[in-house]
Amino acid sequence: MLKTRVITAVLLLAVLLPVLFSGYQPAVDAVVTVFFAAAVWETFRLFKNRAAIVVAGAWTLAFVYTFFFSNGLEQAKFWLAIGAAIWLIRFTPSLKLGLPPAEGAGNTMLSMVYAATLVSCFVAILLLFARGPVYLLSVMAVVWAADIFAYFSGKAFGKHKLAPTISPGKSWEGAVGGLLAVLLLASATVLLAPSVPLLQGTFAVRLAERMGWGIMLAVLVLVVAASIVGDLFESMLKRRAGMKDSSNLLPGHGGVLDRIDALVPVLPIAALITPRLF
């Protein structure tokens, strides 16, 4: 399993990094479209939609037309605000209150609302990429670092379950370890930035320069908290659907949604903040 996981990750990076750093927007748009289509398809599968592939196709066509062939990005703030509001008002409370049954009108409505947050997430990807591939990756790296260090911290120190009925493997110690690692890495990045040009345009450095260290640390705490909520919410969906992974599209990793679940609530927040940093 580990070998398969590593091979898949290497192949993905071999494709994605050259595309991101090529500066060729049509290639970036094509990759965004493929990943959006996969994520929205997996979403409707998790919600037990029998026509998941058809519905996902319709959403993907609408996404492509709206944001690549029309003026949809001119309303980007609307989509970002909608995404952030949904997570704050609807999905975060669901971790405590639970989800509706996997059938009926409530479930159908919830599937559409979750798909809307995917639109918000992928709009955020386009906006963050417009600031440069390093900037986009630096936002994503915050989530990846939180996840990686939470895993190792949880393995080493985990005793108190974070959400035992949703994801029994996660612990409060792991979450705190992941957060502390992010704050330390971000602080090191800011301190090293004057002598390392590649770091100067990153999310944490921009936050510290434009808003100060206190705001930077506060935003990073918010980002890590949002990433945990995104991860747990998808775990709820999978547990309710009786599925281990959102799909098998990425051997060793599960589905696309399994890889971006923590990013879905985070990227719109970062994109809303970004205009203040430039």
C-alpha positions as semicolon CSV with decimal commas, in nm:
position;residue;x (nm);y (nm);z (nm)
1;M;0,000;0,000;0,000
2;L;0,276;0,245;0,092
3;K;0,459;0,172;-0,235
4;T;0,140;0,233;-0,436
5;R;0,074;0,551;-0,241
6;V;0,422;0,687;-0,309
7;I;0,411;0,598;-0,680
8;T;0,074;0,772;-0,722
9;A;0,199;1,081;-0,538
10;V;0,514;1,099;-0,752
11;L;0,314;1,064;-1,074
12;L;0,070;1,334;-0,966
13;L;0,351;1,573;-0,882
14;A;0,525;1,492;-1,211
15;V;0,213;1,610;-1,393
16;L;0,088;1,891;-1,171
17;L;0,408;2,081;-1,093
18;P;0,517;2,129;-1,457
19;V;0,163;2,244;-1,543
20;L;0,152;2,492;-1,255
21;F;0,495;2,637;-1,329
22;S;0,451;2,638;-1,707
23;G;0,247;2,957;-1,695
24;Y;0,021;2,810;-1,964
25;Q;-0,329;2,896;-1,843
26;P;-0,523;2,654;-2,069
27;A;-0,327;2,363;-1,921
28;V;-0,401;2,485;-1,569
29;D;-0,769;2,524;-1,656
30;A;-0,777;2,170;-1,796
31;V;-0,626;2,024;-1,478
32;V;-0,866;2,224;-1,260
33;T;-1,157;2,096;-1,469
34;V;-1,050;1,732;-1,438
35;F;-1,008;1,753;-1,062
36;F;-1,333;1,943;-1,017
37;A;-1,521;1,684;-1,223
38;A;-1,374;1,399;-1,018
39;A;-1,446;1,569;-0,684
40;V;-1,807;1,657;-0,769
41;W;-1,869;1,304;-0,902
42;E;-1,736;1,155;-0,580
43;T;-1,952;1,395;-0,383
44;F;-2,276;1,281;-0,543
45;R;-2,170;0,918;-0,497
46;L;-2,127;0,983;-0,124
47;F;-2,479;1,125;-0,120
48;K;-2,611;0,809;-0,291
49;N;-2,719;0,988;-0,607
50;R;-2,789;0,716;-0,863
51;A;-2,719;0,951;-1,150
52;A;-2,396;1,082;-0,997
53;I;-2,198;1,083;-1,321
54;V;-2,472;1,268;-1,510
55;V;-2,521;1,528;-1,237
56;A;-2,145;1,571;-1,201
57;G;-2,117;1,621;-1,577
58;A;-2,378;1,896;-1,566
59;W;-2,201;2,070;-1,275
60;T;-1,867;2,046;-1,457
61;L;-2,005;2,193;-1,779
62;A;-2,163;2,476;-1,580
63;F;-1,834;2,537;-1,397
64;V;-1,632;2,546;-1,720
65;Y;-1,875;2,778;-1,896
66;T;-1,912;3,012;-1,598
67;F;-1,547;3,053;-1,506
68;F;-1,358;2,990;-1,831
69;F;-1,591;3,116;-2,104
70;S;-1,800;3,375;-1,922
71;N;-1,739;3,643;-1,662
72;G;-1,793;3,420;-1,359
73;L;-1,468;3,518;-1,192
74;E;-1,597;3,874;-1,170
75;Q;-1,836;3,740;-0,905
76;A;-1,561;3,541;-0,736
77;K;-1,610;3,714;-0,400
78;F;-1,970;3,594;-0,398
79;W;-1,865;3,231;-0,442
80;L;-1,589;3,261;-0,183
81;A;-1,825;3,421;0,071
82;I;-2,092;3,157;0,004
83;G;-1,840;2,879;0,058
84;A;-1,708;3,026;0,383
85;A;-2,061;3,092;0,512
86;I;-2,177;2,736;0,437
87;W;-1,891;2,591;0,637
88;L;-1,948;2,828;0,927
89;I;-2,327;2,808;0,945
90;R;-2,415;2,463;0,813
91;F;-2,130;2,213;0,805
92;T;-1,934;2,289;1,120
93;P;-2,245;2,249;1,342
94;S;-2,313;1,917;1,162
95;L;-2,010;1,765;1,333
96;K;-2,213;1,789;1,654
97;L;-2,569;1,767;1,521
98;G;-2,518;1,499;1,258
99;L;-2,644;1,461;0,901
100;P;-2,989;1,394;0,757
101;P;-3,071;1,040;0,637
102;A;-2,895;0,936;0,315
103;E;-3,226;0,953;0,129
104;G;-3,493;1,216;0,079
105;A;-3,511;1,587;0,006
106;G;-3,283;1,689;0,293
107;N;-3,005;1,469;0,162
108;T;-3,049;1,596;-0,194
109;M;-3,036;1,957;-0,078
110;L;-2,726;1,891;0,131
111;S;-2,550;1,731;-0,168
112;M;-2,610;2,047;-0,371
113;V;-2,483;2,266;-0,088
114;Y;-2,165;2,059;-0,054
115;A;-2,114;2,073;-0,431
116;A;-2,142;2,453;-0,405
117;T;-1,853;2,453;-0,159
118;L;-1,648;2,266;-0,419
119;V;-1,723;2,544;-0,666
120;S;-1,602;2,791;-0,405
121;C;-1,286;2,587;-0,346
122;F;-1,194;2,560;-0,715
123;V;-1,270;2,928;-0,776
124;A;-1,027;2,996;-0,492
125;I;-0,765;2,778;-0,664
126;L;-0,795;2,990;-0,979
127;L;-0,765;3,314;-0,782
128;L;-0,472;3,197;-0,570
129;F;-0,292;3,064;-0,877
130;A;-0,329;3,408;-1,034
131;R;-0,089;3,528;-0,762
132;G;0,161;3,264;-0,870
133;P;0,207;2,890;-0,829
134;V;0,432;2,932;-0,525
135;Y;0,165;3,136;-0,350
136;L;-0,105;2,875;-0,422
137;L;0,120;2,591;-0,305
138;S;0,216;2,783;0,009
139;V;-0,149;2,798;0,114
140;M;-0,195;2,428;0,043
141;A;0,128;2,351;0,230
142;V;-0,023;2,487;0,552
143;V;-0,296;2,222;0,532
144;W;-0,056;1,946;0,428
145;A;0,183;2,027;0,712
146;A;-0,101;2,031;0,966
147;D;-0,220;1,692;0,843
148;I;0,124;1,528;0,835
149;F;0,234;1,651;1,177
150;A;-0,106;1,575;1,328
151;Y;-0,065;1,215;1,214
152;F;0,278;1,175;1,376
153;S;0,181;1,369;1,689
154;G;-0,129;1,156;1,726
155;K;0,071;0,837;1,686
156;A;0,321;0,949;1,947
157;F;0,102;1,123;2,203
158;G;-0,264;1,067;2,113
159;K;-0,482;0,971;2,409
160;H;-0,792;1,189;2,385
161;K;-1,017;1,129;2,083
162;L;-1,103;1,437;1,879
163;A;-1,421;1,299;1,723
164;P;-1,457;0,931;1,820
165;T;-1,786;0,872;1,639
166;I;-1,663;1,033;1,317
167;S;-1,292;0,952;1,287
168;P;-1,166;0,739;1,578
169;G;-0,803;0,770;1,470
170;K;-0,783;1,145;1,527
171;S;-0,686;1,287;1,866
172;W;-0,669;1,628;2,032
173;E;-0,296;1,575;2,082
174;G;-0,255;1,518;1,709
175;A;-0,454;1,830;1,623
176;V;-0,250;2,044;1,863
177;G;0,074;1,893;1,735
178;G;-0,023;1,973;1,378
179;L;-0,114;2,330;1,471
180;L;0,210;2,390;1,661
181;A;0,411;2,252;1,371
182;V;0,236;2,490;1,129
183;L;0,301;2,790;1,355
184;L;0,668;2,700;1,394
185;L;0,720;2,634;1,023
186;A;0,543;2,957;0,930
187;S;0,752;3,153;1,178
188;A;1,070;3,000;1,037
189;T;0,953;3,085;0,685
190;V;0,900;3,450;0,778
191;L;1,241;3,472;0,945
192;L;1,418;3,309;0,650
193;A;1,232;3,499;0,379
194;P;1,472;3,800;0,360
195;S;1,754;3,567;0,254
196;V;1,548;3,317;0,053
197;P;1,370;3,491;-0,239
198;L;1,144;3,190;-0,311
199;L;0,979;3,233;0,030
200;Q;0,906;3,603;-0,004
201;G;0,580;3,559;-0,193
202;T;0,433;3,290;0,028
203;F;0,108;3,313;0,224
204;A;0,259;3,326;0,573
205;V;0,522;3,581;0,478
206;R;0,265;3,807;0,312
207;L;0,044;3,784;0,619
208;A;0,327;3,879;0,853
209;E;0,445;4,166;0,632
210;R;0,103;4,318;0,569
211;M;-0,084;4,242;0,891
212;G;0,177;4,165;1,152
213;W;0,282;3,852;1,337
214;G;-0,023;3,841;1,562
215;I;-0,269;3,840;1,272
216;M;-0,056;3,587;1,084
217;L;-0,064;3,343;1,373
218;A;-0,438;3,398;1,427
219;V;-0,514;3,335;1,058
220;L;-0,306;3,017;1,061
221;V;-0,496;2,891;1,366
222;L;-0,821;2,956;1,176
223;V;-0,687;2,780;0,866
224;V;-0,579;2,471;1,059
225;A;-0,914;2,458;1,242
226;A;-1,099;2,485;0,910
227;S;-0,887;2,207;0,761
228;I;-0,980;1,976;1,049
229;V;-1,349;2,055;1,000
230;G;-1,322;1,980;0,629
231;D;-1,152;1,648;0,696
232;L;-1,403;1,543;0,962
233;F;-1,703;1,643;0,754
234;E;-1,595;1,424;0,463
235;S;-1,532;1,142;0,711
236;M;-1,894;1,184;0,824
237;L;-2,013;1,156;0,466
238;K;-1,809;0,841;0,405
239;R;-1,919;0,680;0,732
240;R;-2,284;0,752;0,653
241;A;-2,244;0,612;0,301
242;G;-2,057;0,305;0,427
243;M;-1,754;0,385;0,210
244;K;-1,389;0,374;0,313
245;D;-1,279;0,613;0,037
246;S;-1,464;0,858;-0,184
247;S;-1,349;0,653;-0,487
248;N;-1,051;0,454;-0,616
249;L;-0,933;0,710;-0,869
250;L;-0,598;0,759;-0,693
251;P;-0,444;0,419;-0,608
252;G;-0,320;0,413;-0,252
253;H;-0,488;0,745;-0,172
254;G;-0,856;0,679;-0,239
255;G;-1,036;0,954;-0,428
256;V;-0,973;1,313;-0,520
257;L;-1,211;1,426;-0,246
258;D;-1,005;1,230;0,008
259;R;-0,705;1,440;-0,090
260;I;-0,873;1,780;-0,097
261;D;-1,133;1,748;0,182
262;A;-0,929;1,962;0,421
263;L;-0,863;2,220;0,149
264;V;-1,229;2,275;0,061
265;P;-1,307;2,511;0,353
266;V;-0,955;2,655;0,370
267;L;-0,889;2,785;0,019
268;P;-1,190;3,022;0,006
269;I;-1,078;3,176;0,336
270;A;-0,727;3,228;0,200
271;A;-0,865;3,374;-0,124
272;L;-1,084;3,619;0,066
273;I;-0,784;3,738;0,265
274;T;-0,543;3,752;-0,030
275;P;-0,646;4,090;-0,181
276;R;-0,540;4,255;0,145
277;L;-0,191;4,105;0,112
278;F;-0,097;4,257;-0,224
